[in-house]
Amino acid sequence: MSGRETDMLDVREILRQLHAGESLRQVAEQVGVSRLTVSKYQAWAAARGLLDGPLPTPEELTRLVEQDRLTRPPVLPTSSVEPYRALVIDLRQRGVEMMTIFHRLRDEHGYTGAYASVRRFVHALEPSQPEVTIRIERAPGEEAQVDFGYAGLMLDAHGQLHRAWAFVMTLSYSRHQYTEFVFEQTVATWLQLHQHAFESFGGVPRKVVLDNLKAGIVKACFDDPQVQRAYRDCAEHYGFLIAPCRVREPQEKGKVESGVHYVQRSFLAGREPAALMANNAAVWQWVEHTAGMRDHGTTHWQPLVQFQHVERAALLPLPATPFELATWKQAKVHRDCYVQFDKAYYSAPFRYVGQTLWVRGTAGRIEVYAEHALIATHPRAATPGHRETNLAHLPMLKADALTLTAERCREQAAAIGPTTQQVVELLLAERPLDRLRTVRKVLRLAETHTPLRLERACARALRFDTATYRSLKQILQQGLDAAELESEAVVAMPSESPLFARPTHELLGVGGA
């Protein structure tokens, strides 16, 4: 893992494991970073007072790391012997000593490096002799180990045969185990199996040791950030530490390896293909009455009895709320302001267009994150192709276009006034042209001017039979809507004789003085 970038998830996991009292070496192995990196963050966290009290949130941690300008440890340079790799391998296969190789490289090929570089390079090429190991036993409740093993062919609900897998979680102290058969090894299945195992035990071990599983984890667990997020969600909810084995070191989870082999040799051996659900019911009875009551070859006690009498009480309690299974995926915000998640579409703020964000999906909710900041929440779509939209995420013009309907335009026009409403009705009634966009432009004149001026402009346009968008715009720009004030004043005058009107008898030519 040398040279691997340490992100905020790794930093938070380092602090969480240090909180739990893990050593620098243990934290480095479990997180997949160097001890130098762990030591650096331990010193930084201690100076910041982060090793006491609650862990900072991912957002707070990001801010603190950026504020202190922490940088990743330097990557070790490439060996100076690397250009001569093929020659060194050939000489070693012919039995040439390392010192002789050094002299030949120097004298015949112009090598300028040191003998120590040649020695380190050869040691890296050739595996060392097997090391002496010791058996490490764990305290009650301290550790569980998990693994998948091939379980042969089983029948699905429709009677079709499929390859099945046995998930086994073994408690390291008592050797009591949980076993369940599944057809797939997706991330969601992986998390759900952990939930089932913890509920079966009635508690949670403090640490879970796992191999670098392929399926369900897709790639080695800590090389896949999607799995990191989902599995760390699960670990934080239940309170256990994640401890992946080193690559090609299966003996580090030998207890569950033995458990998987025992399921294969004892329960599955010689069985005809049966329904997966029937096998799951049968394997639980087998765990209770056969596997749990046998004389274990290493401990020489009965695993189930030891679990019930000793280990169950040492497990961490189950959380008050059940774990909400979630899947993390990265998705790009497309030009239409949507991200795609499981064949459905969810809006994100338009300022993130072109960026790749994190999407977290549960059974009923979708959350969109920019780094560690939650920027959008939606109900989960029920059908493929469905779009969940928050209009606030879209540019104003785009959002308005989505909600443009004749009924909405009528409501807006009525709120402005009767003459505006009349103009809108005339435009909407025009056939065969669709004047909906024109109506929207007319109503927006109330934003650039005022609703009162638009109402008067509509009155003038109706009086002169010119109720078009262009006419209304010209009336407002030229201030002709003000002339309607005079017209309204004349109409509103009382019906008395005009001030300078001639008497009736003069107009008729009769009477008079």
C-alpha positions, 0 to 999 in steps of 0.5 A: 500500500506504499504511496496510496493516498490517504483521504478523509475516510482513512484519517477518520478511521485512523482516529476512530481506531486510536480512540479504541486503543489500537496500536500504531502497527495494528491501525496501519495494518487495518487501514492499509497505510504505513505506521509513519502515516498513522504516527503523523496523524496521531501526533496531529490529532493529539495536538488538536485534542481530537483523541479525547471526546467525540470524533469530529464529523467528516466536514470538520475533519476536512476543514482541520486537515486543510487548515493545517495543510497536512500532506501525504508521506513522500513516495519512495523512489524507484530502485536504481537497479530496476532498469537491469531487472531482466539481467539480474533475474537471469543471473540469479537463476544461474546462481550468481551471487549478489556481490558478483551481480553488483560488480558485473552491473558496475563494470559491464553496464555502467551501473553507478548505484551502491551494493546495498541497492542491489541487495535490497532489489534481489531480496524484493525479487526472491521470497524469504524463508517461511517465518515461525508463527505463533497461535494468538487466541482472542478474549471473549467478544474481542473478534469475529472472522468472516469469509465466503466459501463455495457451496455448490448448486442450489435451487432458487424460488423458480426451481432453477439451479444456481451457484451458491455461496456460504457466508460464515462468521466465526467468533474467535473465542468460542468458535461459535459461528453463523452460516447463511447461503446466498446466490450473490456476493454484492455489497448490499448482501455483504452488509445484510449478512453482517446484520443477520449474524449480529442479530443471531449472536445478540451482540457485536464483536469489537473487531471483524477480520475479513479477507480481501474478498472479491465479490461483494467487495468487487476488489480488495476491500480498501482499494474500492472507495464505494465499499469503504463508505458502505462498510464503514457506515455499517461498522460505525453503526454497530461499533466494530473495527474493520481489520482486513487481512494482509494480502496473501495472508489467509492464516490471519483468519484461520478460524473462519477458514476452518469454519468454512471448510467444516461447513463444506465437509460436514453439512454440504458433503454428499447432499443433493441440490436443494432449495436455498431457503430449505438449506438455510433452515437446515444449516441453522439447525446443524449449527445449533445441534451439530457444529455447536455441540461438537468437541472442537479440535483446537479448543476441546470445548463445545462452541455453542456452550462456550458462547452461551456461558461466556462470550455472549455476555462479552459482546457489544450490545446491538444498537437501539435502531436497526442498520439501514442498508445503503449502497454508495456509488459515484455519479456524474452530474449531467448537463440536465442537472441529474445524476443516475442511480440504479436506472433512475434520475435525481436532481442535484444543484446546477452548480455541480454540473460536470462534477462526480459526486457520491450518491448514497441509496437506501430502501426509501431515500437517495442522498447526494454528497459533494465530498462529505457535504449532503447537498440533495435528498430525494425519495427513492424512485419506484420505477426505472427511468423515473425522475425525482426533481427539486426545482431549487436545484435547476436554473431559474429559467429551466425550473420555470419551463418544467412548471409551465402550464396553462392553468398556472399561467391563468392563476398568475394572470388572475393575481395581477388583474382582470385585464391581464387575465383577459389578454392571457385568455385571448392568447391561450385561445388562439389556434392552431398556434401554441401561445404558452411560451408567449404567455409566459413572456407576457407574465414576466413583464410584471417582473421587469416592470410592475404588476400594476403597469402590466395591468394598465398596459393590457388595458391599453392593448385591449382598447386598441385591439393590439394584445400581443407580447411585442405591443405590450412590451412597447407600451411599457418601454415607452411609458404609454401605460400612464395614458391609461390613468387619464382614461380611467379618470375620465371614466370615473367622473360623475354624470353632471353637466360639463363646466362649459356646456351651453344651455339646452334652450340655446342649442334648440333656438327657443326662449331666452332673455 
